[in-house]
Amino acid sequence: MAINPLMRSSTTRLMGLSSGMDTEGIIQATLRMHQFKIDSQMRNKKMIEWRQQIHTGIKDQITSLRQTYLSNLGAKSMMQRSAFNTNVASLSTASGKSVSAVSVSASTNASLGSMTINQVVSLAKGASYTSSGKVSANGNGFTNDQTLRSLNFHGGEIEFNNYKTSVTTTDNTTISMTPDDVAGLAWSDYEKATVTGSNGNTLTITKDAGGAYSFEVKNSDGVVYDSGALNFATAEDGKISLNVVGMGTVELTENESDVNIQIKGEDDKILLSDRKMNFMREATYTDGSDEVKFEKNRDDVIANNGKVINDSSFIGEANLTINGVDIKLTSNMTLSQMTNAVNNSNAGVTLSYDRMQDRFTFESKTIGGSLADINISSDSDNLLAMLAGSGGAVATEGSMAVVIINGEEVTQSTNSFEYRGVRITLNHTTEAADEPINVTVKRDTDKAVDTIKDFINAYNTLIKKLEDLLNERKTSSEASYKPLTDEEKSSLTEKQIEEWEAIAKKGIMRSDRGIQDLVSNLRKSFFEEIEGAGLSAAQIGLSTGRHDSGTGGQIMIDEEKLRAALEADPDKVADVFIKINQTDGGTKATGLLYKLDGYMRDFVNTTQSISIKALEDSLKEANARVAKMEEKMWAEEEKLYRQFAAMETALSKLNQQGDWFSSMLGK
């Protein structure tokens, strides 16, 4: 029972002490009729929510069916003639290399029957230069992710020039530096090591050319507030202690030619334990108005942006010129990036690397052209020699694809072409003495039948759901099953609630007019003759069950009849499903699938939308009624508690007066 929580906090529960009455029980009994009305309204609300859920489920299932089968972009689209008219081409040959020389596939326009491919004389290709022998030093080949700098060719490495690295200056501009620029830096004759505290203060230890140490402490603004010499020879135990604000106690110990540092916080907790300080030399490089500061320890040169400068930091360049188009190569470019740079250029040449053969090939994109179509040069003296291999590149003139079919020579500019509706792909050449290849084209009725059956199965799943909802009813013993209230659910298990609600939901969509009309319209579509096709779906083996069978909307397939129709004329079958007629005003879609799609679309967009909107309005009204009823009940409850409280107060005073009179009378 819904109780106003504010009411319970405003009235004491200690009632009935003076009257002896069960005030709680009396109030709850009085409010029971209010609660009964609220529960009844909550049950109606739940029924509305269930109807909403069912309508949403129907909408989702219809949308899924339409998107999958009745859309040109659907995963299993039925809206193309290829779904009903599929030809298959197969090869047959005795043995030998002819088996793999060609691949074939048939279009819907392919002529049924057979043809003979007598010989593949040549493949279509451009002129090419190919490496002679393996190009890698170890003969194992290169991987696509290797950089050009790392490629170890049979003849050495590629020579790059103009090596540079990029360094960020103090004013955040970028300058380029050559190896000579870095090698020519004037390094300081002193070394420095710096430690930074938590507040930004820095301690810098300097070792001059004579080996003498000094220190300097700066605040975060760069102002020096402490400095001096460090003489480890006179220090007690060889240790020097400094108190640095923001660091604590800093202990320094000379260790051979270096200094170790240990830092203790204010509570003597060791923050940094006996670590060798990293002494660095300094240098400055100036390029016009831009300045770069460098530091150098025993191993690395570090620019002021934190970049370590070593051999791998410098990137070299080489230009590859093909047919007058310059293609820039860099030493850090990968092998894959190099081939892409060539292939994506306007040079008219394709570069490829075959790891198995360990060789490069430059091939002209002009099919059948000559070697004059490939002109290659480079400013790297050995680049072309590396790509060509130890014996120089092998030159091959271009050629057209030539194949003999049914004794007739056919010339093509590509290795994949269509011949009388059959897509032929040439894989390699054959000899005149090799066995011929026989190609047979036949209609693939099995595929078309399977495609139609797959759609019908999905369609029947939807129709069965709709018919079950329309025909579902409660038995006489189930008539009392209503939606449960929260109080009723509290005494049941989840499984019991689930079983109860499954029965309570039965029949709530029975005889729904919108669903009835949809099923009826879909059903009659299978009996109507398709305009322009001269056939109905029933005439090619697709019919519905008996109207009174409970499965009247589901499609029954006469597979033998359907298969015969497809064998006889697949275009006629396609017309039944997706016929579009030409009219004076344009086109008119009359095929079965267009009709089904139209009825489903109208149901979802119009009929069902109106139903869902009506349910939403009913739900809002139900919520408002429940809120109003609860408010009325809470007001009644508050009134009763106050009345009983007043009665108890009056009785208490009366009892007190009685006690006073009794005491006055000496009783």
Order of alpha helices (4+ residues) and beta strands (2+ residues): alpha-alpha-beta-beta-beta-beta-beta-beta-alpha-beta-beta-beta-beta-beta-beta-beta-beta-beta-beta-beta-beta-beta-beta-alpha-beta-beta-beta-alpha-beta-beta-beta-beta-beta-beta-alpha-alpha-alpha-alpha-beta-beta-alpha-alpha-beta-beta-alpha-alpha
